[in-house]
């Protein structure tokens, strides 16, 4: 090496050190090493570089937790069971993930126990490697339980690595694109008459509370009566009656009258056949809804595509598509105009990012499906902050009191949330919280 080359490299290192400041990560060795700042403005490549401190982040423990976090009017734990996953490293760093997929939390917990041997002893730095190890290791068993188990472990690994680097997860995803996370409220119209006037009045109240968008399912099955068998509640033809179409149209009209700029999100839970879905979409089309969600079952891309091409109403779907392989044809053929992946079901943060990138190449915005627990909420907040094609997030089962306890602080709003700023996902479960809210697998719902 010439004296001139030596001086030039020494000078560049000194300049980099002065600009980037202390507390750096060193990439490379000797005079070719580069310093990368791990402060507030780090980018995704530098933030994922491994610190030169000999840290391996060896995984020593992987544990599924089944929790209930909500309470009824009497203060008793109630509502959905959530599937959380605790990953611990040899350094004592604990990361949390979530793989909730109703109602299969017991199945998913068992799956996590089965794939734990693939993870123990691995380095938490190797998120991509671990993801593919788990995915390929369970090739013969792929389905919702396997993918949700992978999701839970993957999210926990991102939490571990970001904590090690002392940055929020969104820093590892490229930093903030969105300072605020726009939300649509969930089922906040309540049990009111199915009339335009009732929905107009309630929408005005929601707008006064600050809401800018909202979703609900205005369709219904046959009312339950004691002794009724499950098959008696189903319409196997998936046919929407004219009465239902008329009522739903009136409700949507009432919402539009109550909020001229309110974004209307209509949920259908895959109830209908293609013809009925088209009739519903055409009926509500004059009121410019933001989307009609899952009007037909997701197993047939041609059916979804036919509905989308028949209407100007954006069709939203994707919560039941478990991976890139399942979502690929929907995205490439543009069978929906809003994509709704779920980090707790589709493969965690690792797979979610890839799915969002696939959608972005087709100018399809992402609206994360978010009815899960607080860990998945945290993951979606970080992802939403970093996505350029993010459009809106489902409010879901958020509880401001609970969120303040787990996140340390919480911005309670009907219009938007804020991404957590603490290291990792930004939330912590205390030992007392775990003791109070955890349930044995024998008590969890099975499906």
N, C-alpha and C positions, 0 to 999 in steps of 0.2 A: 504494500500500500504506500502511495506517495505521501510526502509531507502535506502537500496541498489538499489531497483527498481526506487525510486525517483531520486537518483543521476545519475543512468544510463540514464534515459529519459532526465534529464536536460542536461547531457553531450552531448547526441546525438543532441538535439535541438541547443545547442551552436555550435557544429561542423557544423551542417547544415547551421546555420546562417552565420558562418564564410566563408564556402565554397561558398554558394549561394549568399551571399551579401545582402545589404539592398534593400528596395523596393520590398518586397516579398508579395506573397499571402499566407494566412494561411488556410490550409485545416484541418478541425476538430476543437475541442475546448480543452481548458485547456492544461495539460501536454501531451495529445495525439495529439495535433496539429502539423502539418508538414508544413514547409516553402517551398515554390516553387518560384524560381527566375523567373522573367518575363523579363529578358534581352534577349540578342541576341541568346542565345543557349537554350531557353526553348523548351520543347517538347509538343506534342499536348495535352496530358492529363493534364499536369500542367497548360498549357496556358489557357485551358478552365475552370479552377476552378474559382469560383466567388470571387472577392476581398472582404475582410472583412471590407467593408466601408458602408454597408447598401444599396448598389446600387441595384436597381431592374431593371433598364433599361426599364421602362414602356413605351410602344409604344403609342404615342399620335396622330400621324398623318401618313397616308399612301396616297401618291398621285402619280397617273400615269402622266408621261410627254411624249408627242410626240415631237420628235426633228428631225431636219435635221442638219447634222454637216459638210457636204461637200459643196464645192462651184464649180460653173462652171467656164469657162474661163473668163467670165465677172465679176466674184466675187459674183454672186447671189447664195443663198442657193439652192441646187438641190440634185438630187439623192434620195436614199432610205429614208423613214421615219423610225425612230428607236423608240422603246418603252422602256422608262426608268421608274424607280419607285423610289420615294424618301420616305424613312422611317425616322421619327424623334422620339426621345425619350424625356421623361420628363426632362432629363439632358441637352438637346440641342444637343445631338450627332445625326448627320445626316448620314445615309447610303444610298448608291445608288445601285440599281439592274437593270437588263435588261431582257426583255422578248420578244425581237424582233423575229418575225416569219412572213416573207413576205407572202402576203402583209397585214396581218391581224392586224396591229397595233391598229386600231380603235376598233376592236372586243376585243382585249386583254386589252386595256385601260378600256373598259366597264366592263370586267370581274374583273379587279382589284378593281374597284369601288364597285362591287357586293360582293366581299369577304372581303373587308376592315373591316366590323363589326366583323368578326372572329378574327381579328388581334389587333384592338384597345383595349388597356388595358392589353394586354399580355406582358410578359417580353421578351425582345429581347434575353435574355440568352437561352430561351427555343426553340431553332431553330428546333429541331427534333419534339417536340410537335406541334409547329405551322404548320410544313410541313404536318404532318398527319391530323391535324385538317382541313386544307384546302383541302387536297386530299379527305378525307372521306366526308367532307361537300359538295363537288361537285360531288359525285359519279354518279349521274344521268346525268351529263353534261360533262363527261370526253372527252377530245379531245385536239387539239393543242392550242386553246385559253385558256382553263383552265390550262393546264400544263405550258404554257408560263407565265401566271399570277403568278402561284406558283413559277416559276423560278425567276421572277423579285423580288418578296418579299423575297425569300430565300437568294438570292445573297446579297440583301441590309442588311439582318440580320447578315450575316457573316462580312460584312463591319463594321456594328455598333459594334459588339463584339470585333473585332480585334482592332478597334480604341480605345475602352474602355481599352483594355489591352496594348495599345501602341506598337503593333507588326503588321507586315505584315500578311495578311491572310495565306500565305504559312506556317507560324510558327504554326498556329492552325491545319494545315493538316499534321504535322509531320516533318516540316523543308524541306530543299532543298535536293533533290536527283540529280537534274539537275541545274547546275550553269547557263547554257545558254539554251535557248529554240530554238532548231533547227526549221527552217521554210522552207516551199516551197513557191515560188513566185506564184502569182495569175495572170494569163492571161497577161503575160508580153511579149508575142510574137507579139501582135498587129495584125493589118490588113495587112498581107503579103501573097504572093502567096502560095498556098497549094502544095508546092513542097519540095522535100528533100533538095535541095540546099538553098532555102530561110530559111528553119528551121535550117539547119546546121549553116548558117552565123549568124542568130539571136541568136542561143544558144551560140555560141562563144562569142558574145557580152555580154550576160547575165553572163556567166562564168567569163568574164573579170571584170564585175561589182561586183563579189563576190558570185553570186548565186550558190547554190549547188543542188537545186531541183526546179521544177516548175510544175504547173498544168494548163490545159486549156481544154475546150470542143471543140474537132475538128469536132464534128457531128453537123448537122444543120437541121432545118425544112425547108419546102418550103419557098423561099423568099416571103416577104410580098409585095402585090401590093394594091393600094387604092381600097377600096370596097370589098376586100376579106373577106369572113366570117371566123370565127375562125376554123370551122370544115374543111375548105378547106386547112388549113395549116397542118393538122394532117394526119399521116399515121396510120390508125387504126390497121393495121396488125403488126405494130412495126417491120417491116422487113428492115434490112440494105441492101442497094443495093451493088452490087459488085464495082461500081464506088466509093461509099463512103468508103468501106473497103480498096480498093486499095489506095485512096488518104490518108487516115489516116495512113496506113502502111508506105507510103513514108514519111509523116511528122514525124512519130516516128523514122524512120531510119535516117532522117536528124538530129534530136535532138541527137540521139546516136552518130553519126559521129562528131557532134559539141561539144559534152561533153561526152567522154568515161566513166567518173565516175559520170555524172550528173544523179540525180534521176528523172525519168520521171513519172509523175502522170497524168493519162488520165481520164477525167470526161465524163460520159455518161448521167447523169441526168435521169436515169431510162427510156430511150427511147425505148429499144429493147425487142423483144421476146427472149425466151431462146436459140433457135437455132442461131439466129443472134448474140447474145451475145457471144456464144461459138466460132463462126467463127471469130469475132473481136478479142477475147482474143488469139486465136491460131495464128492469123495473126501477132499480135504485140509481141508475146511471144519471138521470137528470139532476141529482143532488150532489154530484161530484164527490163521492166518498174517496178517502185516501186509498183504501183497498178493501177487497173482499177476500177473506182468508179461508183457504182450503175448502172451496165449494164442492170439490169431488175428492174421492180417496186418492192418495198419492201414488198408488201402485201402477197407474197407467198414465204415462206422460202424454200420450196422444189425446186423452180425454181432457187433461188440464190445458193442453195447448189449444184445443178446440174452444174451450170456454174463454181463454184469454183472447183469441183472435176474433171472438164474436162481440166483444165489448171494449169500450174505452176505459172501463174501471180496471185499475191495476189488480191483478190476482197476486196474492201473497201466499207463500207456502215454503216449506223446507224443514220444519221442526222434526218431521219423521224420516228425513233423509239422513242416514247415519254416517256417510263418508263421502269423499270425492267421487268414488265409483258410483254411488247411488245418485248423487246430485249432478254429475257431469252432463247427462243428456238433457235434464231440465234446463240447465244453464245454457248449454250450447244451442239448444233449439228455442230458447227464450220462452219457455212454457209458463213462466210467471214474470212479473215485472218488479216484484219486491221479494227478496230472499230472506228467509227467517231461520238461519242456523242457530243451534243451541249448543253452547260450549260444553254443557254437562252431558250431552248425548252424542255429539258428532265427533268426539275425539279430543276434546280439550282445547286449550289455546293453540297448540301446534296445528291441529287440523282446521280449526276455525279460521286462522289466518290464511291458509291455502284456499279454503272455500271462498272467503271474501275476495281474494285476488282473482279467482276464476270468475266470480260474478262481475268484478270491476271491469274485466276485459270485454264484457258484453254490456257495459253501462247499466248494470242492474244494481240498485242500492240495497244495502243490508239493514234489516231491522231485527235485531236479535230476539229470539223467542226466550222469554224470561219469567216463567212462573215458578222458579225453583227457590232454593234457600239462599242464605246470605253469601256463601262462598261463590256460588255461580254468579250472583249479582255483582260481586266484586270483580270477577273475571270479565264480565260483560262491560262493566264500567271502564276498565282498562282498555279492552279491545275497542270499544266504541270511541274512546278518546283518541285512539291511534289510527282509526280507519278513515280513509279519504272518501269512501263510498257509504259511510254510515248515514242513515237518514232518521231513525227514531228507535227508541227502546221501549219495550213493554214494561209498564210499572210493576206488574206482578204483585206478589204477596209481601210487599215491603212494609215494614213497621218502624216508624221513626224512633220509638223508644228502644227497640231491640237494636237497631242500627247504630244508635249513639253508643250503646253499651259495647258493641263489637268493633266498631270503627273508631271510636273515640270522639267523633263528631259527625254530624249528619245535616245536610242541607235539605230540609223538608219543603217540598214544592210539588205542585200539581203540573208544572211545566217542564222542569228539568232537574237532573241530578248532577253532582260533581264527582269526578274521579277521585279516589282516595290518594292522599299524598304521602302516606307512610311507606316504609320499606316493604317490598313484596306486594302482596295483595292489599295490605293495609288494614287487616283485621286480625283480632286475636281472640281465641277461646280460653278463658280462664279455667283453672281446674274445677272451681266451684260450678261454673256454667256447664262444663262437661258432665259433672256428676248429676246435676239437676235435670239436664235435657237429654241425656243418652238413654237408649232403650236396648234391651237384648234382642237379638235377631228373631227370637221366637215370638216376639210381640209385634213385629213389623208386618205390614201388608205384603201379601205375596201375589204374584200374577204371572 
